[in-house]
């Protein structure tokens, strides 16, 4: 059996897949502005194109190219053979005898997106940051805070910058180090170092490096 599949079906999808679909997106541009759509000269083919979209979205899979099925769904095949419609809609639909081949492109795209998401998660490793933190009290809570706040590469870079600032701070050098469970909850406070700059000390350190300190 052959199946009919709408190319780029996601264009007409109402953005969610976990509920019963009640509507589809049909654009004004389809009537005026889309060269391919403007080439659909027969009104019957227009109506069938819209119906193909609705049926596939409702079924959530390509629909059978079967006369009994199509007749049951309201297609009057006596006034216009379905093959003429498919020829007219060749820029919008594709047919194949294997269901997996027809919708394989969309599935591959979804699988690629899922794979990318998994790879992103692997890159945002809690362990890499936690191992650098000197006070490891409260690991489970720290990891929960990390997973709630670090969700992108930008967050990953930010938390590493925050950790660098924190480890170089005067309070850490003096031995006052927060538990991991506390710091990982407030790490954004250290993306920009909150400690006041001691300009006199900076100038003194600079003079020492340049050998200008009075003897």
Secondary structure, 3 states (H helix, E strand, C coil): CCEEEECCHHHHCCCCCCCCCCCCCCCHHHCCCCHHHHCCCCHHHHHHHHHHHHHHHHHCCCEECCHHHHHHCCCCCCCCCHHHHHHHCCCCEEEECCHHHHCHHHHHHHHHHHHHHHHHHHHCCHHHHHCCCCCCCCHHHHHHHHHHHCCCHHHHHHHHHHHHHHHCCHHHHCCCCCCHHHHHHHHHHHCCCCCCCCHHHHHHHHHHHCCCCCC
